[in-house]
Amino acid sequence: IIADNSENISLIITENTTVEASYKIDTAHYTLTYGVVGGNGTLSSDSIDPSPALVMAGTNIIFKATPVDGYQVAGWYSDAACQIAIVNTKSEQMTYTISSLIESTNVYVKFEVIPSYDIMVNTNGLGTVSAQANGVSVDIIENKLSVKRHDRVVLTAKPEANQNLNDW
């Protein structure tokens, strides 16, 4: 056993040899800063509050984004200007985890209005179509139905007398 913490060791080999480099996490502390850019929700940490904080190296940190009604996560960023996206994150992602903090780190989340989409509803023949979004009846106005992203939409065909639904 060689108890030496220098980066290099010198050996003269005269037989099969096993060498093991043993590492341990640095006991340093790093600055962790996190927050919401532009409002419309909150960002919390499972273990670090408030921001900024000095956090021990190797700490695992889970962040949870909570948008206000009508908003969703637009993205996760390492700068308050939202110019540098955090690798392996995406929009609509509600949590972000740092596995083993190894440097000073910034985490910002930005929220955006949940987008709306239009469904054009046309009929060919005699009949009407009704709609529900998330279990609630909604109006089709001038052949158009507007819904939010991820809404569950059910369209129901209602043929008039002596008519059958041929297809969608």
C-alpha positions as CSV (number, residue, x, y, z in Angstrom):
1,I,0.0,0.0,0.0
2,I,1.3,3.3,-1.0
3,A,-0.2,6.1,1.0
4,D,0.6,9.0,-1.3
5,N,-1.7,11.7,-2.5
6,S,0.5,13.1,-5.2
7,E,-0.9,12.8,-8.8
8,N,2.1,10.7,-10.0
9,I,3.7,7.6,-8.6
10,S,6.8,5.8,-10.0
11,L,7.0,2.0,-9.9
12,I,9.6,-0.5,-11.0
13,I,7.7,-3.5,-12.1
14,T,9.1,-7.0,-11.4
15,E,5.8,-8.9,-11.3
16,N,2.1,-8.6,-12.1
17,T,0.9,-5.5,-10.3
18,T,-2.4,-4.0,-9.4
19,V,-2.6,-0.3,-8.9
20,E,-5.7,1.5,-7.5
21,A,-6.2,5.2,-7.5
22,S,-8.6,6.1,-4.7
23,Y,-10.7,9.3,-4.9
24,K,-13.0,11.0,-2.5
25,I,-15.3,13.9,-3.0
26,D,-13.8,17.3,-2.3
27,T,-15.1,18.9,0.9
28,A,-15.4,22.3,-0.8
29,H,-18.6,24.3,-0.8
30,Y,-20.0,25.9,-4.0
31,T,-22.5,28.7,-4.5
32,L,-25.9,27.6,-5.8
33,T,-28.2,30.3,-7.2
34,Y,-31.7,29.5,-8.5
35,G,-34.8,31.3,-9.3
36,V,-37.7,32.1,-11.7
37,V,-37.2,34.4,-14.7
38,G,-40.3,36.6,-15.5
39,G,-42.7,35.2,-12.8
40,N,-45.8,33.1,-13.5
41,G,-44.7,30.3,-11.2
42,T,-42.3,29.3,-8.5
43,L,-39.1,27.2,-8.2
44,S,-38.3,25.3,-5.1
45,S,-35.5,23.0,-4.0
46,D,-35.8,19.9,-1.9
47,S,-33.0,20.9,0.4
48,I,-31.6,24.3,-0.4
49,D,-33.4,27.5,0.7
50,P,-32.9,30.4,0.2
51,S,-31.0,31.2,-2.9
52,P,-28.1,31.9,-3.2
53,A,-26.6,29.4,-0.8
54,L,-23.3,27.7,-0.1
55,V,-23.7,24.0,-0.7
56,M,-21.3,21.2,0.1
57,A,-19.7,19.5,-2.9
58,G,-21.4,16.2,-3.8
59,T,-24.9,17.3,-2.7
60,N,-27.8,16.0,-4.8
61,I,-30.4,18.7,-5.4
62,I,-33.9,18.3,-6.9
63,F,-35.7,21.4,-8.2
64,K,-39.5,21.6,-8.7
65,A,-41.1,24.1,-11.0
66,T,-44.7,25.0,-10.2
67,P,-46.4,27.2,-12.9
68,V,-49.5,29.3,-12.1
69,D,-52.7,28.3,-13.9
70,G,-52.5,28.7,-17.6
71,Y,-48.7,28.5,-17.7
72,Q,-46.1,25.8,-18.3
73,V,-42.3,25.4,-18.1
74,A,-40.7,27.1,-21.2
75,G,-37.2,25.9,-20.3
76,W,-34.4,25.5,-17.8
77,Y,-31.3,27.8,-18.0
78,S,-28.0,28.4,-16.4
79,D,-28.2,32.2,-16.8
80,A,-30.8,34.7,-15.8
81,A,-31.0,36.0,-19.4
82,C,-32.3,32.6,-20.5
83,Q,-29.6,32.4,-23.2
84,I,-27.9,29.1,-22.1
85,A,-30.2,26.1,-21.8
86,I,-29.2,23.5,-19.3
87,V,-28.2,20.3,-21.2
88,N,-30.7,17.5,-21.2
89,T,-33.7,19.6,-20.1
90,K,-36.7,20.5,-22.1
91,S,-39.9,22.5,-22.1
92,E,-42.8,21.2,-19.9
93,Q,-40.2,19.4,-17.7
94,M,-41.4,20.1,-14.1
95,T,-38.3,18.9,-12.2
96,Y,-34.5,19.2,-12.6
97,T,-31.9,17.3,-10.6
98,I,-28.3,18.0,-10.0
99,S,-26.6,14.7,-9.1
100,S,-23.6,15.6,-7.1
101,L,-22.8,19.3,-7.1
102,I,-19.2,19.8,-8.3
103,E,-19.0,23.5,-9.1
104,S,-20.8,26.8,-8.5
105,T,-24.1,26.5,-10.4
106,N,-27.0,28.7,-11.5
107,V,-30.5,27.2,-12.2
108,Y,-33.3,29.3,-13.6
109,V,-36.7,28.3,-14.9
110,K,-38.9,30.3,-17.2
111,F,-42.6,29.9,-17.7
112,E,-44.7,30.6,-20.8
113,V,-48.4,30.7,-21.5
114,I,-49.8,27.3,-22.4
115,P,-50.2,27.5,-26.2
116,S,-53.6,27.2,-27.8
117,Y,-54.4,25.4,-31.0
118,D,-57.3,25.6,-33.5
119,I,-59.2,22.6,-34.8
120,M,-61.0,23.2,-38.0
121,V,-64.3,21.2,-38.0
122,N,-66.0,20.7,-41.3
123,T,-69.0,18.6,-42.2
124,N,-69.8,17.0,-45.6
125,G,-73.5,16.0,-45.8
126,L,-76.2,16.6,-43.3
127,G,-75.2,16.6,-39.7
128,T,-73.3,18.4,-37.0
129,V,-70.4,17.9,-34.7
130,S,-70.2,18.8,-31.0
131,A,-67.1,19.0,-28.9
132,Q,-65.8,18.5,-25.4
133,A,-62.5,19.6,-24.0
134,N,-61.4,17.9,-20.8
135,G,-65.0,16.7,-20.2
136,V,-66.6,20.1,-20.6
137,S,-68.7,21.1,-23.6
138,V,-67.1,23.7,-25.8
139,D,-68.5,25.7,-28.7
140,I,-67.4,25.3,-32.3
141,I,-67.7,28.8,-33.7
142,E,-67.4,29.3,-37.5
143,N,-66.1,25.8,-37.9
144,K,-63.3,26.4,-35.4
145,L,-62.6,25.0,-32.0
146,S,-59.7,26.5,-29.9
147,V,-58.1,24.3,-27.2
148,K,-55.0,24.4,-25.0
149,R,-52.0,22.2,-25.4
150,H,-52.6,18.7,-23.9
151,D,-56.4,19.2,-23.7
152,R,-58.3,15.9,-24.2
153,V,-60.8,16.7,-27.0
154,V,-63.7,14.5,-27.9
155,L,-65.7,15.3,-31.1
156,T,-69.1,13.7,-31.5
157,A,-70.7,13.3,-35.0
158,K,-74.5,13.8,-35.0
159,P,-76.0,12.8,-38.3
160,E,-79.4,14.2,-39.2
161,A,-82.4,12.0,-39.9
162,N,-81.8,9.4,-42.6
163,Q,-78.0,10.1,-42.5
164,N,-75.2,7.9,-41.2
165,L,-71.7,8.8,-40.4
166,N,-69.5,7.7,-43.3
167,D,-66.1,8.5,-41.9
168,W,-64.0,11.2,-40.3
